[in-house]
Amino acid sequence: MADIETRLLRYFVTLAEEQHFSRAALRLEISPPTLTHQIKKLERELGARLLDRKGNTHVLLTEAGVRFLERARDLLRQIEETKIVAQQAGRGEIGRIEVGFMPSATCTGLLHRVLGEFQRANPTIEINMHRMVPMDQITAIMRTDLDVGFTRGPYRYPVGIEGFEVHRQTMILALPEDHPLAQRKKLEPAMLREEQFINTGPELDVGFWGHTEAVARIGSFTPRVVKRDHDLITILTYVSMGLGVAVVPESLSTMRFPNVVYRDLAMSPLPTTSIVFAYRRNESSPSTGLLIRHMRRHALTLKAAE
């Protein structure tokens, strides 16, 4: 059956349903003689008689015709479904997107909101989430291991990578609950002069090193960093253990760590951090293109999304 034209299957199914050459030809928008010729061609290719002719126009299915009709309908349905799938994939409605993210993007509710909205609108697109630090996300996007990423900004993107802000938040201080300063609601930077800090690394401005330095600069001291880690969960774990304090995004205050409290910083301007949506500039995947267009509607400024 692989060599039989789809057109012949459609002709046969229509004739089997109408059981009348003239009515079937009318539905197919061809002439009755053309339909007769095509059905005979199909029977020759199969080497089986599919129809019994009753008079000049009426037909009945033979046993072979009944069995062939079932298979022909299945094949036509599969062909139509395959066509629809191909069209949907071409429009980006079917596909798979590999998404990088940071823990802070989850805590803000950003992923729940924007990706949940996208998934509801595009249920046939599979989204796979990968927790990665910012630098690793950018590298993975360049290597096409990731399609997009919710990473930290501002960021100087490598050639071929673009991004725009989708969330901005202030920084706060995480400190042990039994720390003497935990009794205060707001902390002046100078109060942290003698504290030990737990921080991310300073490499390429993708950590929070700059925020800690900003606090220390206003407080007129040099921060004493005793632990560094790229993972904010690990940083909060060190705070929980009483090893020091940490400048962290405000969204992390939703995470209930034992022996960790969060306090505002009394300084102006307040240090802020951004979450940016990063992607390849010349993205060819229709599905990823749909997500990029969706995220542009959530950009903080129109200028950032241009």
C-alpha positions as CSV (number, residue, x, y, z in Angstrom):
1,M,0.0,0.0,0.0
2,A,3.0,2.3,0.3
3,D,3.0,2.9,-3.5
4,I,-0.7,3.7,-3.7
5,E,-1.5,7.4,-4.1
6,T,-3.3,9.1,-1.3
7,R,-5.7,10.5,-3.9
8,L,-6.9,7.0,-4.9
9,L,-7.6,6.1,-1.2
10,R,-9.7,9.3,-0.9
11,Y,-11.6,8.4,-4.1
12,F,-12.3,4.9,-2.9
13,V,-13.4,6.0,0.6
14,T,-15.8,8.6,-0.8
15,L,-17.3,6.1,-3.2
16,A,-17.7,3.5,-0.5
17,E,-19.6,6.0,1.6
18,E,-21.8,7.2,-1.2
19,Q,-22.2,3.8,-2.9
20,H,-23.0,5.8,-6.0
21,F,-20.5,7.0,-8.7
22,S,-22.3,10.2,-9.6
23,R,-22.8,11.3,-5.9
24,A,-19.2,10.4,-5.1
25,A,-17.9,12.2,-8.2
26,L,-19.9,15.3,-7.2
27,R,-18.3,15.3,-3.7
28,L,-14.9,14.9,-5.2
29,E,-15.5,17.5,-7.8
30,I,-14.5,15.2,-10.6
31,S,-16.4,13.6,-13.4
32,P,-18.0,10.1,-13.0
33,P,-15.9,8.6,-15.8
34,T,-12.7,10.0,-14.2
35,L,-13.7,8.4,-10.9
36,T,-14.5,5.1,-12.6
37,H,-11.1,5.1,-14.3
38,Q,-9.3,5.9,-11.0
39,I,-11.1,3.1,-9.0
40,K,-10.2,0.6,-11.7
41,K,-6.6,1.8,-11.5
42,L,-6.7,1.2,-7.7
43,E,-8.1,-2.3,-8.2
44,R,-5.4,-3.1,-10.7
45,E,-2.6,-1.9,-8.3
46,L,-4.1,-4.0,-5.5
47,G,-4.8,-7.0,-7.7
48,A,-8.2,-7.3,-6.0
49,R,-11.8,-6.4,-6.8
50,L,-13.1,-3.9,-4.3
51,L,-16.6,-3.2,-5.7
52,D,-19.6,-4.9,-7.2
53,R,-21.3,-2.6,-9.7
54,K,-25.1,-2.6,-9.6
55,G,-26.3,-1.0,-12.8
56,N,-24.3,1.9,-14.2
57,T,-23.8,4.0,-11.0
58,H,-24.6,2.0,-7.8
59,V,-21.9,0.0,-6.1
60,L,-21.5,-2.5,-3.2
61,L,-18.3,-3.4,-1.4
62,T,-16.8,-6.8,-1.8
63,E,-15.3,-8.6,1.2
64,A,-11.9,-7.3,0.0
65,G,-13.4,-3.8,-0.3
66,V,-14.8,-3.9,3.3
67,R,-11.4,-4.8,4.7
68,F,-9.6,-2.3,2.5
69,L,-12.0,0.5,3.5
70,E,-11.1,0.1,7.1
71,R,-7.4,0.3,6.4
72,A,-7.8,3.2,3.9
73,R,-9.7,5.3,6.5
74,D,-7.0,4.6,9.0
75,L,-4.3,5.7,6.6
76,L,-6.1,8.8,5.5
77,R,-6.6,9.7,9.2
78,Q,-2.9,9.2,9.9
79,I,-1.9,11.2,6.9
80,E,-4.2,14.1,8.0
81,E,-2.9,13.9,11.6
82,T,0.7,13.9,10.3
83,K,-0.1,17.0,8.1
84,I,-1.7,18.8,11.1
85,V,1.3,18.0,13.3
86,A,3.7,19.2,10.7
87,Q,1.8,22.4,10.3
88,Q,1.6,22.9,14.0
89,A,5.4,22.3,14.3
90,G,6.0,24.8,11.6
91,R,4.0,27.4,13.5
92,G,5.9,26.5,16.7
93,E,2.8,25.0,18.3
94,I,4.5,21.6,18.8
95,G,8.1,21.3,20.0
96,R,10.4,21.2,23.0
97,I,12.1,24.1,24.8
98,E,15.1,23.7,27.2
99,V,14.9,26.5,29.8
100,G,17.6,27.5,32.2
101,F,16.7,29.2,35.5
102,M,18.1,30.4,38.9
103,P,16.5,29.7,42.3
104,S,15.7,33.4,42.7
105,A,13.6,33.3,39.5
106,T,11.4,30.6,41.1
107,C,11.1,32.5,44.4
108,T,9.8,35.6,42.7
109,G,6.9,33.7,41.2
110,L,8.1,34.8,37.7
111,L,8.5,31.3,36.3
112,H,5.1,30.2,37.7
113,R,3.5,33.2,36.1
114,V,5.0,33.6,32.7
115,L,5.8,30.0,31.8
116,G,2.5,28.8,33.3
117,E,0.7,31.3,31.1
118,F,2.8,30.2,28.0
119,Q,2.2,26.5,28.7
120,R,-1.6,26.9,29.0
121,A,-1.6,28.7,25.7
122,N,0.7,26.1,24.1
123,P,0.0,22.8,25.8
124,T,1.7,20.7,23.0
125,I,5.0,22.4,23.6
126,E,7.2,20.5,26.1
127,I,9.2,22.6,28.5
128,N,12.2,21.2,30.3
129,M,13.7,23.1,33.2
130,H,17.4,23.1,34.1
131,R,18.6,24.8,37.2
132,M,21.9,26.6,36.4
133,V,24.1,29.5,37.5
134,P,24.0,32.5,35.3
135,M,27.4,32.0,33.5
136,D,26.6,28.3,32.8
137,Q,23.2,29.3,31.3
138,I,24.8,31.7,28.8
139,T,27.4,29.1,27.8
140,A,24.7,26.4,27.4
141,I,22.6,28.7,25.2
142,M,25.6,29.4,23.0
143,R,26.2,25.6,22.7
144,T,22.5,25.1,22.0
145,D,22.2,22.8,25.1
146,L,19.7,25.4,26.3
147,D,17.3,27.4,24.2
148,V,16.6,30.2,26.6
149,G,17.5,31.2,30.2
150,F,16.2,33.2,33.1
151,T,19.6,34.5,34.2
152,R,21.0,37.5,36.1
153,G,21.5,40.9,34.8
154,P,22.7,43.3,33.7
155,Y,25.0,41.2,31.6
156,R,27.3,41.8,28.6
157,Y,26.2,39.1,26.3
158,P,28.6,37.3,24.0
159,V,28.1,37.7,20.2
160,G,24.9,36.0,19.1
161,I,23.2,36.2,22.5
162,E,20.5,38.8,23.5
163,G,18.4,39.4,26.5
164,F,16.0,41.8,28.3
165,E,14.9,42.4,31.8
166,V,11.8,40.7,33.0
167,H,12.1,41.2,36.8
168,R,13.8,43.6,39.1
169,Q,14.1,43.5,42.9
170,T,15.9,45.0,45.8
171,M,18.6,43.3,47.9
172,I,18.2,42.5,51.6
173,L,20.4,41.0,54.3
174,A,20.1,37.4,55.4
175,L,21.4,36.8,58.9
176,P,21.2,34.2,61.6
177,E,18.0,34.5,63.7
178,D,20.0,34.5,66.9
179,H,22.3,37.3,65.7
180,P,22.1,40.5,67.8
181,L,21.3,42.6,64.7
182,A,18.2,40.4,64.0
183,Q,16.3,42.4,66.6
184,R,16.3,45.5,64.3
185,K,13.9,45.9,61.4
186,K,16.4,47.9,59.2
187,L,20.1,47.8,59.3
188,E,22.5,50.6,58.5
189,P,25.5,49.5,56.4
190,A,27.9,50.8,59.1
191,M,26.4,48.2,61.5
192,L,27.9,45.4,59.4
193,R,31.5,46.6,59.7
194,E,32.5,43.7,61.9
195,E,30.4,41.0,60.2
196,Q,31.7,38.0,58.2
197,F,30.1,37.9,54.7
198,I,29.1,34.9,52.7
199,N,29.0,35.7,49.0
200,T,29.1,34.5,45.4
201,G,32.2,35.0,43.4
202,P,33.1,38.4,41.7
203,E,33.7,36.9,38.3
204,L,32.2,38.8,35.4
205,D,29.7,40.7,37.6
206,V,27.2,37.9,37.5
207,G,27.3,37.3,41.3
208,F,26.2,39.6,44.1
209,W,29.7,40.7,44.9
210,G,29.0,44.2,43.7
211,H,26.0,44.5,46.0
212,T,28.1,43.5,49.1
213,E,30.7,46.0,48.0
214,A,28.1,48.7,47.7
215,V,26.9,48.1,51.2
216,A,30.4,48.1,52.5
217,R,31.3,51.3,50.6
218,I,28.4,53.2,52.2
219,G,29.4,51.7,55.6
220,S,33.0,52.8,55.0
221,F,34.5,49.3,55.5
222,T,36.0,46.5,53.5
223,P,33.8,43.4,53.6
224,R,35.4,40.3,55.2
225,V,34.2,37.4,53.0
226,V,34.7,34.0,54.7
227,K,32.7,31.8,52.3
228,R,31.8,31.9,48.6
229,D,29.4,29.7,46.6
230,H,27.6,30.1,43.3
231,D,24.4,28.6,44.7
232,L,22.1,30.8,46.8
233,I,20.6,27.8,48.6
234,T,24.1,26.9,49.8
235,I,24.8,30.5,50.8
236,L,21.6,30.5,52.9
237,T,22.6,27.2,54.4
238,Y,25.9,28.8,55.6
239,V,23.9,31.7,57.1
240,S,21.7,29.2,58.9
241,M,24.8,27.6,60.3
242,G,25.8,31.0,61.8
243,L,28.9,31.4,59.6
244,G,28.1,34.9,58.5
245,V,25.6,37.2,56.8
246,A,24.7,37.6,53.1
247,V,23.3,40.2,50.8
248,V,20.6,38.3,48.8
249,P,17.6,39.1,46.5
250,E,14.4,40.1,48.3
251,S,12.5,37.1,46.8
252,L,14.6,34.7,48.8
253,S,12.8,35.9,52.0
254,T,9.9,33.6,50.9
255,M,12.3,30.6,51.6
256,R,12.0,29.5,55.2
257,F,15.4,28.4,56.4
258,P,15.9,27.4,60.0
259,N,17.8,30.1,61.9
260,V,17.6,32.6,59.0
261,V,15.8,35.9,59.1
262,Y,15.8,38.7,56.5
263,R,16.2,42.5,57.2
264,D,16.0,45.6,55.0
265,L,19.0,47.7,54.4
266,A,18.8,51.4,55.3
267,M,20.6,52.9,52.4
268,S,19.9,55.0,49.3
269,P,19.8,54.0,46.6
270,L,18.9,50.5,47.5
271,P,21.0,47.8,45.7
272,T,18.9,46.0,43.1
273,T,19.3,42.9,40.9
274,S,17.5,41.9,37.7
275,I,16.4,38.7,36.1
276,V,16.9,38.8,32.4
277,F,15.5,36.5,29.7
278,A,18.4,35.4,27.5
279,Y,18.2,33.7,24.0
280,R,20.0,33.3,20.8
281,R,19.7,36.3,18.4
282,N,19.1,34.2,15.3
283,E,16.8,31.6,16.8
284,S,15.4,29.2,14.2
285,S,13.1,27.1,16.3
286,P,9.5,28.1,15.8
287,S,8.6,26.9,19.4
288,T,11.4,28.9,21.0
289,G,10.4,31.9,18.8
290,L,6.9,31.7,20.2
291,L,8.3,31.8,23.8
292,I,10.6,34.7,22.9
293,R,7.6,36.7,21.6
294,H,5.6,35.8,24.7
295,M,8.4,37.0,27.0
296,R,8.7,40.3,25.1
297,R,5.3,41.1,26.5
298,H,6.7,40.7,30.0
299,A,9.8,42.9,29.4
300,L,10.1,45.7,32.0
301,T,10.6,48.3,29.3
302,L,9.8,48.4,25.6
303,K,13.3,49.7,25.0
304,A,14.8,46.6,26.6
305,A,12.8,44.3,24.4
306,E,13.7,45.9,21.1
